[in-house]
Amino acid sequence: MKTINPTSTAMSEVLSKTPKGQPVVMLNLLKFREQADYKERGGGVSGRDAYREYGRGAIRCIQAVGGQLVWSGRPTGTLIGPEDEQWDEVLLVRYPSLDAFLKMIDSPEYKSIVHHRTAAIEDSRLMPMLES
């Protein structure tokens, strides 16, 4: 099943399972659309380029809540996992807490750029992870 944005059910479950005040690292697995899907305007922009536009604003939003991009790169394949599940980019983003992440996605600046992410992504996974 292809997913782009979190459901309210998933959000509630994550909120109930993630301790408050602990750092969280978000694992982002991204598959880009060939052409970005901007509903309000024509095409001509690749999914990767639309995500780049989102990323320029997102990094400011991440830093504004004390977060940081830990790592980003392109996978070369999958050794263990479904063969049909291939990813174009992987990111690790560290936040001081899940609350910091929630504050970021609720900010007016983030809300003004998230449409680039939605237009760019064909499929994604976002998994919050606690450091051990």
Secondary structure, DSSP 4 states (H G I P E B T S, - for coil): ----S--HHHHHHHHHHS-TTS-EEEEEEEEE-SB---TTS---SBHHHHHHHHHHHHHHHHHHTT-EEEEEE-----SSS-TT---SEEEEEEES-HHHHHHHHTSHHHHHHHHHHHHHEEEEEEEEEE--
